[in-house]
Amino acid sequence: GVVTEAIQDNEMSYNARRRGRLARYDGTIGFRCRFCKNVPLNQRAEKSAVYPRSLERIYLANIRFQRDHIEHCTFIPKNTKESYSRLKSSRGVSRGMK
């Protein structure tokens, strides 16, 4: 299954914006984990939402999301994580190449 979904800055939480934590991303588009998006921030694994600063950085942002979030998110179903692990370890799959 698909783990991420696209988001716009206006979907960020009001409290996060008010604290200024995400102010630098105002006006940007990003992607987030669809399984933990409604969970309080303190219960999510790292990198639950990623905001690439340019089109050229989308690939790197996705790599960071995969590395830092998918394996640690307790809200992603087990079968989805297993599918991800199988794909990740498959021969012939790109490893760091665009």
C-alpha positions as CSV (number, residue, x, y, z in Angstrom):
1,G,0.0,0.0,0.0
2,V,0.9,3.6,-0.4
3,V,2.4,5.2,2.8
4,T,2.6,8.9,1.8
5,E,0.1,11.5,0.7
6,A,0.7,15.0,-0.7
7,I,-0.1,18.0,1.6
8,Q,-0.1,21.8,1.4
9,D,1.1,24.0,4.1
10,N,-2.5,25.0,5.0
11,E,-3.0,21.4,6.3
12,M,-0.4,21.8,9.0
13,S,-1.7,22.1,12.5
14,Y,-2.5,25.6,13.7
15,N,-0.5,24.9,17.0
16,A,2.7,23.9,15.1
17,R,2.5,27.1,12.9
18,R,1.8,29.3,15.9
19,R,4.9,28.0,17.7
20,G,6.9,28.8,14.6
21,R,8.2,25.2,14.3
22,L,7.0,24.9,10.7
23,A,7.0,28.6,9.7
24,R,10.0,28.0,7.4
25,Y,7.8,25.7,5.3
26,D,4.9,28.2,4.9
27,G,3.9,28.1,1.2
28,T,5.5,24.8,0.4
29,I,4.2,21.4,-0.6
30,G,5.3,18.3,1.2
31,F,4.2,14.7,1.9
32,R,3.4,12.9,5.1
33,C,2.6,9.4,6.4
34,R,-1.1,8.8,5.9
35,F,-1.2,6.3,8.8
36,C,-0.1,8.7,11.6
37,K,-1.3,12.0,10.2
38,N,-4.0,12.4,12.8
39,V,-1.9,11.2,15.8
40,P,-0.4,13.8,18.1
41,L,3.1,14.8,17.1
42,N,4.7,13.4,20.3
43,Q,3.4,9.9,19.4
44,R,4.7,9.9,15.8
45,A,8.0,8.5,14.6
46,E,10.6,11.0,13.2
47,K,10.0,12.6,9.8
48,S,6.3,11.9,9.6
49,A,6.0,14.9,7.3
50,V,8.7,16.0,4.9
51,Y,8.9,19.3,3.0
52,P,11.4,19.4,0.1
53,R,12.7,22.9,-0.5
54,S,12.7,22.5,-4.3
55,L,11.6,20.0,-7.0
56,E,15.1,18.7,-7.2
57,R,15.1,17.7,-3.5
58,I,11.9,15.6,-3.7
59,Y,13.9,12.4,-4.2
60,L,16.2,13.1,-1.2
61,A,13.2,14.0,1.0
62,N,11.6,10.7,0.1
63,I,14.8,8.8,0.9
64,R,14.9,10.6,4.3
65,F,11.2,9.7,4.9
66,Q,11.8,6.0,4.1
67,R,15.0,5.8,6.2
68,D,13.7,7.7,9.2
69,H,10.0,7.0,9.4
70,I,8.6,3.9,7.7
71,E,10.5,1.3,9.9
72,H,9.8,3.2,13.1
73,C,6.1,4.2,12.6
74,T,3.9,2.1,14.8
75,F,0.8,3.1,12.9
76,I,1.8,1.6,9.5
77,P,0.1,-1.8,9.2
78,K,2.5,-4.8,9.4
79,N,1.6,-6.1,5.9
80,T,2.5,-2.7,4.4
81,K,5.9,-2.7,6.3
82,E,6.5,-6.3,5.1
83,S,5.8,-5.3,1.5
84,Y,8.1,-2.3,1.8
85,S,10.9,-4.5,3.2
86,R,10.5,-7.0,0.4
87,L,10.7,-4.3,-2.2
88,K,13.7,-2.7,-0.5
89,S,15.7,-5.9,-0.5
90,S,14.7,-7.0,-4.0
91,R,17.5,-7.3,-6.5
92,G,17.3,-5.0,-9.5
93,V,15.7,-2.2,-7.5
94,S,17.5,1.1,-7.6
95,R,19.5,1.8,-4.5
96,G,20.2,5.6,-4.3
97,M,20.1,6.1,-8.1
98,K,17.5,8.4,-9.7
